[in-house]
Amino acid sequence: MRRLALGTAIGAALFLAGCGESEQVVVYKQGKYQGKPDTHAWDSAPLAAEQRGGNWTKGDRASWETQIKNRQLAQHEHKRIYQ
């Protein structure tokens, strides 16, 4: 009988603990950005696969844009054939 009462008490405690509601979103503080700061795409190092082909220099926006344009041309069959 004692085990049944103890089991019921533990079950009721777990049931009630699951019913508690807590805040699940980050509270925004006015004027304070709490996320990770973004960097420019051309400031990151090129991937190893890109180093074999159209390489671009880290921090150089012009070389990054050229590499992106060349990649887009290679992916469009119509532009690649009629260029």
SVG drawing of the C-alpha trace seen along z (x, -y; Angstrom):
<svg xmlns="http://www.w3.org/2000/svg" viewBox="-2 -51 46 53">
<polyline fill="none" stroke="black" stroke-width="0.4" points="0.0,0.0 2.9,-2.3 4.5,-1.7 1.2,-2.5 0.9,-5.8 4.6,-6.6 4.2,-5.8 1.1,-7.9 2.8,-10.8 5.8,-10.6 3.6,-10.4 1.5,-13.3 4.7,-15.4 6.1,-14.6 2.7,-15.3 2.5,-18.7 6.1,-19.5 5.3,-18.9 2.5,-21.4 4.7,-24.4 5.0,-26.9 8.2,-28.7 9.3,-31.4 10.7,-29.7 11.7,-32.7 14.6,-35.1 13.4,-38.3 14.5,-41.2 16.2,-44.0 15.6,-47.4 18.7,-48.6 20.8,-45.5 21.6,-42.9 22.1,-39.5 23.0,-37.5 26.2,-36.7 27.5,-39.6 27.5,-38.9 30.5,-39.2 30.7,-39.8 30.7,-36.8 34.0,-37.7 35.7,-37.9 35.6,-34.1 38.1,-31.8 37.2,-29.9 36.3,-26.2 38.8,-23.6 36.8,-22.6 36.8,-26.2 40.6,-26.5 41.1,-24.1 38.8,-26.0 37.8,-29.7 39.7,-30.8 39.0,-34.1 41.1,-35.9 39.8,-36.3 38.8,-39.9 38.7,-40.9 35.1,-41.7 35.8,-42.1 37.4,-38.6 34.5,-37.1 31.9,-38.7 33.8,-37.5 33.9,-33.9 30.1,-34.1 29.3,-35.3 31.5,-32.6 29.8,-29.9 26.3,-31.2 27.3,-31.1 28.5,-27.5 25.1,-26.5 22.9,-27.9 23.0,-25.7 21.4,-28.4 23.9,-31.1 26.8,-28.6 26.0,-27.4 25.2,-30.8 27.9,-32.9"/>
</svg>
